[in-house]
Amino acid sequence: MALSERDKMAVGEWYTCLDPELDALRLTAAEAVFEHNSLPPAARGDIAPALRALLGSVGAGCRIEAPFHCPYGFNIHLGENVFLNAGCTILDTAPVRIGKGTMFGPNVQVYCPEHHGDPVKRRAGLEIGRPVTIGDNVWIGGGAILLGGIEIGDDAIVGAGSVATKNVPAGATVVGNPARPIAR
């Protein structure tokens, strides 16, 4: 039996994002994100109800500032006391795990999808999702970009505006594009 495009996405195979089932999932996420981004702060709380229900898991004490964007939501897992500042975008075509006590500055972007290198296949919507794992007590500075397939170790820092293209060891501080270690 052939796998659906959603199943291919879930197991980390190449899939086409131009698919009715994936379109429906993105619409559900868009509705939850819209609610989160448009509710008055007192009514929204730390995470709007529809977005909280959509996310894969949410630990106690988490907060997501508005605006926020994700295409699916169910692949996002937040440990306790995670804080995502305004303007965060997580393209969760693969699991994104964010450890407890981790904080994102404003406009942090996490990009799991990788589009195909062949222009014909790319035009057909072929992509693959690469997971991102972020440890406990990590600080991701404002405007940083995390590419798919990387792991950020516990207590690490990714400097503002940096582009993390490779794994970051626990306790390391990386800055720049591409992000490189510096002494702290």
N, C-alpha and C positions, 0 to 999 in steps of 0.2 A: 504494500500500500504506500502510495506516495505521500510525503509529508506536505502539510499545508505551508503556506508562506509564514504564518505565525509560528508553526512548529520549527521550521528551519531557522527563523530568527531566534527562537528560544534555545536551540541547541548549538548556536554559533556557526551555522552554515550560511553560504550565500543565499539570499532570498530577494524577491522583488517587493519593494515597498508600495508598488502600484497594485494594490490588492483590496478587494471589498471588505474582507474581515479586518485587515489592518486599518482601512479607512474608518470603519465603525469604531474601532478602539481609540483611534486618534480623536474622533468626534466626542466620545465620552470624556476623554482627558481634557479636550478643549473646553467643554462645558464646566468641568470641575475647576480648571485653571481660571476661567472667566469669573466664576463665583468668587474664588479666592482674591482675584485682583480687583474686583469691583465692589465687594462688600465694604461698608464702613468699618474702620478698624475695631471698634467695640463689638460689632456683630461678627467679624471674622475671627477674632481671637488669635491665637498663635498660628493656627492652620485652619482654614475654612473647612466645614464639615465634609463637603463632597471631595475635596482634595485629600483630606485625612483618610477617608474611606478608600480612595483610589490607590494610595501609596502602598507599596509592598509591605512595609512595616515602619512603625513610628514609635520610638522610645519616649519615655516620659520627659517632659520639659523641653521639647523641640519647638522651634519657631522658624517660620518661613515668612520673611517680609515680602510685601507686594512691591512691584510686580515680580512674578515668577512664571517660568515656562517649562513645560515638559510635554513630549508628544504621547507618552503612554502612562507614566506614573507607577504602574505596578512593578516595574523593575527597580524602583528607588527604595532603599532600606536605610533608615536613619536610626542610629544609636541614641542613647539618652543624651539630652541637653545639647543637641546639634542646633546651630544657628546658621541660617542662610540669609544673608543680607539682600537688600533690594536689587532687582535686576538679574537674579541668578537664572541661568538656563541650563537644564540638564537634559541632553538628548539621550534618553534611556532606551535605546534599542537593545541593550544588554544590561545585566545587573550593575547597579551602582550602589556600593555599600559604603556608608559614611559612618565612621566610628564615633563612639561617645565623646562628648566634649569638643568636637571639631567645629570650627567656625569658618565661614566663607565671608570674605569682604564683598562689597557691592560688585555686581556685574561679572561674577565668576561664571565661567562656561565649562561644562563637561560634555565632551563630544565622543559618544560611543560609536556612531556609525562611520563606516569607511566605505565610500562609494567606489565602484569598480574602476580600475585603471583603463580598461578598454572603453572608448567613447560610445560604441554601439551598445554594449552591455550597461554602461552608466545611463544612457538615454532610456533604456528599458527599465530603469529603476533598480538595478542590481546593486545590493549593498550587503555588508556584513557588520554585525554588532560586536564590538570588543568591550569586555567589562572593565570597570574602574573600581578599585578598592582603595579606600582611604582609611587609615588607622585612627586610633584614638588620639584626642588632644592635638589635632593638626590645625594649623592656621594656613588658609589659602587667601593670599592678599587680593585686594580689589583688582578686577580686570584680568586675573590670571585665567589661562586656558589649560585644561587637562585633556590630553588626547586619549582615545580608547586604548585598552590593553595595558594600562599602567597600574602600578600599586604605589601608594604613598605610605611610608611607614609611620608608626606611632611617633608623636611629638615632633614631626617634621614641619618645616615652614616652606611654602612656595611664595616667593616674593610677588608683590603687586606687579601686574603687567607681564609676568613670566609665562612662558609656554612650556609646560611639562610634557616632553615627548618620550621620556624613559622613566623607569622606576626611580623613586626617591627613597633612600634608606632611612630607617628610623633615626630620629634626632637630627637629620641633616637640614640645612637651609640651602635652597636653590633659588637662583635669580637669572633673569635674562631670557633670550630667545635664540636657540633653545636653552632651557633652564640648566644651569651648571652650579655645582656645589661651591659655597663660599664658607669661610670660617665664621663662627659666631662667638 
